[in-house]
Amino acid sequence: GLSFNQWNLLPTSPKTPVGWANYQLVLGLPEIHRALLNTLVYTLGLLPFSIVIPIVIAIFTYGIRGRASTLYRAIIFTPVIIAPVVVTVLWRWILHPYSGVVNKGLQNLFGLAPINFMGDPLLMIPTITFVTGWGLVGFCTLIFASSLTNINRDYLEAAAIDGASYWQIIRRIMLPLLSPSILFVTLLTVLFSSQWTFVHINILSLSSFRATTSNIYTVLYDYGFRSFNIGISSASAVLMFIGFGAIAIVFLWLQNRFSFYDS
């Protein structure tokens, strides 16, 4: 309902009906076009952290059992339980251009000049993507690790007896049976990449570079709670809901069509 009205969020201010004007304004905003492109870049940049690296870790730690398994899972899951704001503040300190550990190490080892990870427009999006992805690896690794434990070991033993190499077992048995989890985690990454990067964008991005690093969530937030243009913010939210809903339907179809199950 708010998307069809002009309102500034004040209870004493009347809501003015504007029809489809808010949707027309949203589709014509240059900020939206830049935010959509950045959202795509964030999503593609997070896929290695949510799919490739966790699968590699899960497969190569598949044989760990007992207390070692509990310890490894606790260590790798630690970044997930840390508040995103705390994670961002820690990484801002680590990547500081003059006093940060990373720049100090690069300067001492290679004699490089300080790199401004949070002030260079070309480095800000990769930096935000890395910080977000660092926190995702543990969560996604546990998903794939739990999926691997559900694979019947008789398949792996039978393949080994038949002379299959370790790589053939991974490619022919493990990865196909991980396909439901791979599609599920891919869907999560596509749907929530903007939400996962939102906090890091707000804290790491300087105000002068906010437009450079914005995604669709930050645009929605800025119009709703900085400009107090609730109509445009609500129209953006509705369009985002429809777009992500369509993507979710496509992924559900892909999951039913291409997933392999141990049955």
Secondary structure, DSSP 4 states (H G I P E B T S, - for coil): -GGGEE--S-TTSPPEE-TTHHHHHHHH-HHHHHHHHHHHHHHHHHHIIIIIHHHHHHHHTTT--THHHHHHHHHHHHHHHS-HHHHHHHHHHHT-TTT-HHHHHHHHHH-PPP--TTT-HHHHHHHHHHHHHHHHHHHHHHHHHHHHHTS-HHHHHHHHHTT--HHHHIIIIIHHHTHHHHHHHHHHHHHHHHHHHHHHHHHHS-GGGHHHH--HHHHHHHHHHTS--HHHHHHHHHHHHHHHHHHHHHHHHHHHHH-----
